[in-house]
Structure formats: C-alpha cells, structure tokens
Amino acid sequence: MNSKTTIMFKRNFFMIKRNGLMMIFILISTFAFSQDQEQPSQGFDKSRLFFGGNFGLSFGTYTFINVTPQVGYHLSNYFAVGTGINFIYSSTKYYAGTPGEYKSEYGAVGLNIFGRFYPIQYIMLHAQPELNYVWGKQTYSDGDPSTKLPNRFVPSLLLGGGVIIPAGRGALVASLLYDVIQDYESPYYGFPVFGLGFNIGF
C-alpha cells in the first residue's frame, strides 16, 4: 500500500467513525434509574432490575447500524451494576473521478460492564469498561485490492455522568461519557459520547 492510499484510508476511516459517533451520541441509551424501595430488600429483588439499550439504523450512501442492549441491577439507593453487548457497523460510499468509486467500512462487536454511583437523587456518575473486536476495510470499484485494517480487540473505558428524569415506571436519562483510553481504532476515538435514552425498570 503506497503512502497516498494509506493517508486516504486513514482520513476516510476517521470520517466514518466521526459520523457514526455523531449518530451514536444521539442514539445511545444509557439507562440509569428505577425507583428504589425505602426499605432494603432481602436477596434478589426483580424490582431493582432495569433494561434498555439503543438501536440506530440508516441506509443509503451512508449506512449505520447500532444495537446495544443492556441490563442492570440496583444494589442500593447509591450503587448499580450491569452489563451489555455492543454491535456497531458503518459504511460510506464515495464517488470521485480519481481513483473512482470506493467504499469504506468499519465494524465493532463486544461486551461492556458498567457501574453507577448516585451521590444525590437524579444524578449519576458512570464508569463503563468495554472490549470490542473491530475491523475495517476500503474497497475500490476499479479492481484495486481492498485495503484492510488489522482486526483486533480494542479496550475502552468510558467515564462520565448524567441526570435522571423520572417518568412513570422508568426514567429519561441524559449522559456524557468519554473514552479515557483513546485507542485510534476505538469506536469512541476523538469524541465524547452523548447519550439520551429511556430506562425501563421492573
């Protein structure tokens, strides 16, 4: 791969992740709060569970798919823990006279765990380690061989906080997180992650 192709691939790959992240900021649902009972429960209490996730879908010149379900459990009025899975895919078609039409693709699939601390009611601090397997390639229409990224596992550590607005049996949640590891191939490289979602508690 010559230096011009390498630079072009890196630039377009970064644009895919940047655009994908802008959609993720809008679509990500971090689900934070279900109404806690006044008295602590004995053993497992299903009313302390909360479920949610996010789903994003777009097709055309720019294709974006994001599916990230999560489940959590309130240990107390102050602490919650949970886990989830990540699937992110994005692709962009480019049309140009030179070198011609080509398509860049990026994908990530992995697991996350999270912990939340509620210092005061309706405010949360959030920590979410993740491990995602990422891949990407650029395919040319003129017959040139595809350019691929090294497929590998990429760690992320999202830290931040948010606010909770109770709504019936659930809550609206707005959060702002940042990947402090900042691996270049992370789906969160270079940008904070803004989440706006709804928690369903049982």
Steps between C-alpha positions, in 0.01 A plus 500: 500500500655834400507802730224682308263204537589467869426867567174482303389188688579651840317823410188322375506248783511785751207671322293182525564474873438871552166492321404176669583643840286807434204265449601290800502813717136551409391136506695353790274419794666474836234383736550617851224490753201308626308605811671352806299368791531680829594180685790279380387171348615155606673308219423555134228758434375516141361850557861622511571378145510744210517422128570697190746563224516688177419432137607708202436429134575693181543385138618663180830662408571494872392182681495482878383219730531513879351244741606517866267335755579528872368366829578636847420449865478750786704370791375787716374857473860603421649227282404305186687253281424343163621362170422517130613414149610735221452475125592793278534500122541793261589537134528793261505499120719760332477615139803667345672522166829376644541227614129438432219365711597334827341401828637520854366269771546482876356257755526424871348229716570443867397497864467769765452508874405811693474642847301803614513710813217738594649765734163678512159408365466535121876544447733215402870437445571227246798273420484252210794280394457340156686256278406518131625298207537747212550463128501725198584512132490720193379342173567654157276465194785513247637159597775616737544266798309588816683673783432345840563602856658250738206325668555508875350547844488862614442603865302807601420657835205740494481736798251777568161572648144596433160611623184295554143623445239259643216411263245247623664165566813610319715807447644720230880505519752743353870418535838621382786247490857503370732213408813575703709231324455656151628215287504619136278209390249540783142583390522793745832643382526878510149589617291502819199267502169673563215269599128578512274207581225344706534248778237231557499371857316195636 
